[in-house]
Amino acid sequence: MNKRYTEEQIISAIKEHEAGAKVDDICGSVSISSGRFYNWRSKCAGLEVNEAKRLRELESENGKQRSF
């Protein structure tokens, strides 16, 4: 099952970690692997929700252009 997470969920998880929460605790509450969390963090650390949404839109648009 492929579950898609919203930008709000991703940014919230990253901010929890920045506030001092343990990665294992965050991953358990969001039901993700630690690898996925670290991928999110590398892409979205320091971003706000609106910036993360724009990043996802640009990546999607870029993928569509490559398929032509």
C-alpha positions as CSV (number, residue, x, y, z in Angstrom):
1,M,0.0,0.0,0.0
2,N,1.4,3.3,-1.0
3,K,0.4,6.1,1.4
4,R,0.9,9.6,0.4
5,Y,1.7,12.1,3.1
6,T,0.8,15.8,3.0
7,E,3.3,18.6,3.2
8,E,1.8,19.5,6.6
9,Q,2.6,16.0,7.9
10,I,6.1,16.0,6.5
11,I,7.0,19.5,7.8
12,S,5.3,18.7,11.2
13,A,7.5,15.5,11.6
14,I,10.7,17.5,10.7
15,K,9.8,20.2,13.2
16,E,9.2,17.7,15.9
17,H,12.7,16.3,15.3
18,E,14.2,19.8,15.4
19,A,12.4,20.4,18.7
20,G,14.2,17.4,20.2
21,A,11.9,14.4,19.5
22,K,13.6,11.1,18.7
23,V,13.4,9.8,15.1
24,D,12.1,6.4,16.2
25,D,9.3,8.0,18.1
26,I,8.3,10.2,15.2
27,C,8.5,7.3,12.7
28,G,6.2,5.3,15.0
29,S,3.6,8.0,15.2
30,V,3.6,8.7,11.5
31,S,4.1,5.0,10.4
32,I,7.1,5.5,8.3
33,S,10.6,4.1,8.2
34,S,13.6,6.0,9.5
35,G,15.0,6.0,6.0
36,R,11.9,7.8,4.7
37,F,12.1,10.3,7.5
38,Y,15.8,11.1,6.6
39,N,14.8,11.5,2.9
40,W,12.1,14.0,3.9
41,R,14.6,15.8,6.1
42,S,17.2,16.1,3.4
43,K,14.6,17.5,1.0
44,C,12.4,19.6,3.3
45,A,14.5,20.7,6.3
46,G,14.1,24.5,6.8
47,L,11.0,24.7,4.4
48,E,7.6,25.9,5.4
49,V,4.5,24.2,4.2
50,N,3.8,26.5,1.3
51,E,7.4,26.1,0.1
52,A,7.2,22.3,0.4
53,K,4.0,22.3,-1.7
54,R,5.7,24.3,-4.4
55,L,8.7,22.0,-4.4
56,R,6.4,18.9,-4.9
57,E,4.5,20.7,-7.7
58,L,7.8,21.5,-9.5
59,E,9.1,18.0,-9.1
60,S,5.8,16.6,-10.6
61,E,5.9,19.1,-13.4
62,N,9.5,18.2,-14.2
63,G,8.7,14.5,-14.3
64,K,5.8,15.1,-16.7
65,Q,8.1,17.1,-19.0
66,R,10.7,14.4,-19.0
67,S,8.2,11.8,-20.2
68,F,7.6,13.7,-23.5
